[in-house]
Structures are given as C-alpha cells and as structure tokens.
C-alpha cells in the first residue's frame, strides 16, 4: 500500500494486513506485484504509459492484473 501520505498508507495497510510502501517506492512495488489495485482522485494519471513501460522493462515477467477504480467525480 502506498499513498502520498505515509500515515494514510500505514493506516490502510494495517487494516488489511498489508505493508506500507513509501510513495517514492511506487515503481519498485508495482514491479514486484502480481495484482495492483489503484484508486485516486488525481486529475492526471499517476502511472503514465511511459512510466509503466519502464516498470515492465524491469519486471521479471509473469501475469499482472491491474484494477483501476475511478473515484466519484465532483461536478
């Protein structure tokens, strides 16, 4: 679990038996993951195609499942 707020990351990770990862460790965490669940209210992608291509180039292989859950949009 990572979040821009380390405290929030630790809180959510503790609630589901996970491990908090520093925000700047996101790429390394995705490289190691088989399942990625993402939800953000950011207006722009956090992991761009270029960034993801770099992640894939460093990944050992195997299947990766990515679920990107869009948050509610404020009108």
Backbone as CSV, one residue per row, in Angstrom:
resi,resn,N_x,N_y,N_z,CA_x,CA_y,CA_z,C_x,C_y,C_z
1,UNK,0.846,-1.172,0.000,0.000,0.000,0.000,0.885,1.225,0.000
2,UNK,0.616,2.119,-0.903,1.311,3.397,-0.869,0.312,4.528,-1.015
3,UNK,0.719,5.672,-0.520,-0.116,6.858,-0.541,0.821,8.047,-0.407
4,UNK,0.417,9.177,-0.916,1.258,10.383,-0.751,1.439,10.714,0.727
5,UNK,0.467,10.308,1.542,0.546,10.499,2.988,1.026,9.193,3.635
6,UNK,2.235,9.186,4.206,2.736,7.960,4.850,1.813,7.448,5.954
7,UNK,1.211,8.368,6.710,0.298,7.951,7.782,-0.923,7.232,7.226
8,UNK,-1.475,7.753,6.136,-2.634,7.118,5.497,-2.251,5.749,4.946
9,UNK,-1.088,5.648,4.337,-0.620,4.357,3.812,-0.511,3.335,4.935
10,UNK,0.066,3.739,6.057,0.224,2.830,7.196,-1.132,2.413,7.758
11,UNK,-2.060,3.359,7.834,-3.388,3.075,8.370,-4.137,2.068,7.493
12,UNK,-4.144,2.282,6.198,-4.858,1.379,5.290,-4.178,0.015,5.256
13,UNK,-2.854,0.001,5.204,-2.123,-1.269,5.178,-2.402,-2.086,6.439
14,UNK,-2.428,-1.429,7.576,-2.697,-2.131,8.836,-4.098,-2.723,8.851
15,UNK,-5.030,-2.055,8.207,-6.419,-2.519,8.190,-6.656,-3.745,7.332
16,UNK,-5.711,-4.059,6.458,-5.914,-5.229,5.589,-4.727,-6.185,5.602
17,UNK,-3.880,-6.049,6.606,-2.744,-6.961,6.731,-1.674,-6.737,5.682
18,UNK,-1.627,-5.524,5.147,-0.651,-5.209,4.110,0.572,-4.526,4.661
19,UNK,1.391,-4.051,3.763,2.632,-3.368,4.116,2.624,-1.984,3.473
20,UNK,2.933,-0.961,4.250,3.029,0.391,3.717,4.351,0.557,2.979
21,UNK,4.280,1.188,1.817,5.454,1.448,0.993,5.558,2.957,0.812
22,UNK,6.744,3.537,0.966,6.880,4.978,0.736,6.449,5.343,-0.689
23,UNK,5.885,6.539,-0.854,5.396,6.983,-2.158,6.472,6.872,-3.221
24,UNK,7.704,7.215,-2.881,8.772,7.157,-3.875,9.200,5.720,-4.194
25,UNK,8.593,4.739,-3.533,8.849,3.329,-3.827,7.761,2.698,-4.678
26,UNK,6.859,3.526,-5.224,5.730,3.012,-6.001,6.178,2.122,-7.158
27,UNK,7.121,2.596,-7.966,7.555,1.807,-9.128,8.096,0.446,-8.700
28,UNK,8.937,0.421,-7.666,9.503,-0.847,-7.194,8.411,-1.781,-6.687
29,UNK,7.399,-1.231,-6.021,6.290,-2.052,-5.521,5.487,-2.642,-6.672
30,UNK,5.245,-1.846,-7.714,4.489,-2.341,-8.874,5.292,-3.416,-9.600
31,UNK,6.589,-3.259,-9.680,7.445,-4.263,-10.321,7.280,-5.626,-9.638
32,UNK,7.150,-5.620,-8.335,7.051,-6.862,-7.564,5.634,-7.416,-7.479
33,UNK,4.640,-6.620,-7.835,3.241,-7.003,-7.623,2.694,-7.888,-8.739
34,UNK,1.801,-8.781,-8.358,1.034,-9.560,-9.324,-0.350,-8.945,-9.517
35,UNK,-0.836,-8.262,-8.474,-2.133,-7.594,-8.525,-1.948,-6.152,-8.045
36,UNK,-2.427,-5.211,-8.825,-2.364,-3.800,-8.465,-3.792,-3.269,-8.425
37,UNK,-4.185,-2.713,-7.286,-5.489,-2.073,-7.131,-5.224,-0.591,-6.933
38,UNK,-5.761,0.217,-7.807,-5.498,1.648,-7.771,-6.797,2.424,-7.684
39,UNK,-6.800,3.399,-6.798,-7.909,4.336,-6.739,-7.329,5.688,-6.365
40,UNK,-7.667,6.697,-7.130,-7.114,8.024,-6.893,-8.087,9.084,-7.378
41,UNK,-7.998,10.214,-6.772,-8.785,11.352,-7.219,-7.941,12.315,-8.038
42,UNK,-6.737,11.883,-8.398,-5.830,12.747,-9.159,-6.418,13.063,-10.531
43,UNK,-6.239,14.294,-11.002,-6.789,14.674,-12.305,-6.002,14.085,-13.482
44,UNK,-4.774,13.669,-13.251,-3.917,13.101,-14.291,-3.475,11.709,-13.856
45,UNK,-3.115,10.841,-14.803,-2.636,9.502,-14.434,-1.397,9.562,-13.532
46,UNK,-1.351,8.691,-12.560,-0.184,8.576,-11.691,0.895,7.770,-12.407
47,UNK,0.473,6.685,-13.040,1.397,5.847,-13.809,1.054,6.037,-15.289
48,UNK,1.882,6.795,-15.958,1.695,7.049,-17.387,2.162,5.838,-18.190
49,UNK,1.859,5.810,-19.461,2.323,4.708,-20.318,3.841,4.644,-20.311
50,UNK,4.482,5.784,-20.404,5.954,5.804,-20.400,6.506,5.227,-19.094
51,UNK,5.929,5.632,-17.989,6.368,5.119,-16.687,6.110,3.617,-16.591
52,UNK,4.933,3.184,-17.051,4.601,1.763,-16.988,5.513,0.937,-17.892
53,UNK,5.864,1.469,-19.055,6.815,0.760,-19.934,8.139,0.544,-19.216
54,UNK,8.601,1.529,-18.458,9.825,1.381,-17.672,9.684,0.332,-16.582
55,UNK,8.506,0.280,-15.971,8.235,-0.738,-14.947,8.273,-2.136,-15.579
56,UNK,7.586,-2.290,-16.722,7.563,-3.596,-17.394,8.951,-4.045,-17.821
57,UNK,9.783,-3.112,-18.237,11.141,-3.452,-18.665,11.968,-4.008,-17.509
58,UNK,11.632,-3.631,-16.280,12.369,-4.104,-15.103,11.705,-5.303,-14.432
59,UNK,10.551,-5.687,-14.906,9.792,-6.791,-14.299,10.278,-8.131,-14.830
60,UNK,10.308,-9.143,-13.968,10.808,-10.470,-14.336,9.855,-11.222,-15.252
61,UNK,8.635,-10.789,-15.348,7.668,-11.484,-16.187,6.509,-11.990,-15.357
62,UNK,5.681,-12.780,-15.968,4.504,-13.290,-15.285,3.320,-12.369,-15.485
63,UNK,2.180,-12.868,-15.101,0.934,-12.130,-15.277,0.789,-11.055,-14.211
64,UNK,0.300,-9.894,-14.620,-0.025,-8.817,-13.694,-1.469,-8.401,-13.976
65,UNK,-2.252,-8.295,-12.922,-3.628,-7.838,-13.029,-3.696,-6.444,-12.416
66,UNK,-4.258,-5.499,-13.174,-4.372,-4.127,-12.687,-5.848,-3.732,-12.688
67,UNK,-6.330,-3.307,-11.527,-7.691,-2.803,-11.389,-7.589,-1.339,-11.010
68,UNK,-8.073,-0.475,-11.858,-8.061,0.961,-11.597,-9.488,1.398,-11.337
69,UNK,-9.776,1.707,-10.093,-11.118,2.088,-9.676,-11.200,3.599,-9.642
70,UNK,-12.009,4.149,-10.497,-12.161,5.600,-10.549,-13.002,6.074,-9.384
71,UNK,-12.561,7.137,-8.751,-13.339,7.723,-7.683,-14.492,8.539,-8.226
72,UNK,-15.365,8.962,-7.348,-16.502,9.787,-7.762,-15.998,11.134,-8.266
73,UNK,-16.549,11.576,-9.343,-16.178,12.873,-9.909,-17.079,13.946,-9.346
74,UNK,-16.479,15.026,-8.933,-17.259,16.161,-8.417,-17.645,17.054,-9.571
75,UNK,-18.895,17.387,-9.648,-19.374,18.272,-10.715,-19.588,19.669,-10.176
